[in-house]
Amino acid sequence: MRAKSEGLAKQFETKAQEAVAVIEMLSDADWKKVTAAERWTVGVTAHHLAGAFEPVAGIITGIVSGTLPGGFSRAMLDEMNARHAREHANCTRAETVALLRKGAPKAAAVVRGLSDDQLAKSGTVFTDAPPMTAEQLVMRGLIAHIDEHVGSIRKTVGP
């Protein structure tokens, strides 16, 4: 049994469900507020999070299979995120929730399918950062990513 990967997948699924609940409770006015951390609207921040699940799962798969393309820097990621923010400035709650509900099960399935040896495998995700293990990317790119952005949304909209 893959207890470690199952635990990580369940942790991610729980966080993703919490993200959906938070997003569904936002008002139209909340959706348009600008976050202090990202300096994007709440809607764009939520859409960014929702849109990251499948690509991060793909990178995790690349780590474990040894097929990361390479040549990708953190500055390139920042530019992709800025472009996403511009392109999805008018995203809706409904499309964002749908994207969350589509991507979360796919990412969880990737995580759930990893062995302990695969979780420990490392690869160079960013050319300007140390290599990371698949487990580190699950923790940072999926679980902590939800905490970061949902926390920012909560701080922006208040109690």
N, C-alpha and C positions, 0 to 999 in steps of 0.2 A: 504494500500500500504506500502511497505517496502522501504521507501525513503532512510533511512540510508544505508541499505545493497545495494541498487541499486547504490547509490553514490559511495560506496566503490568498488563495482564491476566494475563500469565504470572507476574509477580512476586506478584500477589494469589493466583493459584491455588496457587503453591508454598507461600506462607504458610498458606493455608487447609488444604492437605494436611498441613502440619506440625502445625497446630492439631488436626486429626482424630487424628493419630498420638499426640500428647500426651494427648488426652482418652481415647483408647482404652486407654492404658496405666495410667490412674489406678485405684487401688484404691477399694473402697467407703469406707475410712477417709479417703483423700485427698479424695474427692468431698464429704465433710462438713466438711473443714477450712475455716476462715475466712481469707480473704485480708486482708493488712494494708492494701493499697491501696484496694480497693473496700469492704472490710468486709462482703462477701457470702461465702457458701460458694463453694468451687471450682466446684461444680455450677451454682450460679446465675450465677457469672461466665462460665462456659463457655456457658451457655444464652443469656445476654445477648449475648455475642459472636455466636453462631450466629444469633440472631434479628435482628441488625442488618444483615446483608448485603442483604436485599431492600429494606428501607426506605431504606438509604443509596443503593442503586442507583436507587430511585425519585426521591430528591432530586437525584441527578446528572442524571437525565433531566429533572427540573424546571428545573435550571439551564440546560441546553442548549436547552430548548424555551421558556424564558422563562415557565414556568407555575408557579413556586413560589407556594404559597398565601399566604405572609407571615404576620405576627402570631405567630411562634414564637420564644420566647426560650430561652436556655440554662437558665434556672430551670425552664421547662416541660419541657425534656429531662431535667433532673435528677429531676423529679417522675415522669415516665414511667418512667425507669430504676428509681426506688425502688418504684413500683407493680409493675413487671415482677418485681423481686426478691421481693416479697411473693407475687405470684401464682404464681411458679415455684419456690418454696422447696423443693418436693419433686420437681423434674424429675429424670429419669433420664439416665444416660449414653447409652443407646440412642436416646432421643428427641432428645437434644442432637446426637449425631453425625448422625442423620437430618436434622435441621434444617440443620446445616452442609453436608451433602452436597446438600441441596436448594437452599439459597440461594447457595452459592458459584458454581455454574455459571451461574446467572441473573445474578448481579452481574458475573461475568467477561464474559458476553456483552454486557452493557450497556457495559462499559469497552472491550471489543474493537471495538465498533461506532462508537466516537467518532472523529471526524476531529481533526486538530490544531486547527482553528478551534473546534470544539466544546469540546475540552479547555481552551482559553484563555477560553472564555465564562465570565462571572462572574454571580453572583446573591447576593441577601441570604438566607442560610439562617437566620440568627438575627437578630432585631431588635436585639440588644445586642452584636453583633460585626460587624466589617467584612465586606463581601462577600468571597466566595471563588470561585475558578475551579473548574470541574469537575475539573480535574487536582488541585488542592489537596484537594478532597473525596475523590477516589480515594486520594490519599496518606494523608490523615488519617483519613477515615471507614472506609476498608477496610484498607489495608496497615498503617498505624501502629496502628490499633485492634486488629488481631491481635497485633502485637508487644507492645502494652501489656498486654492481658489474658492472653495466653499467658505472657508474662514474669512476671506476677503469680502465675499458677497455678504455674509452675515454682518460683518463689521460695518459695511457700507449702508445696509438697509436698517440696521438696528434691531432691537428685540421685537 
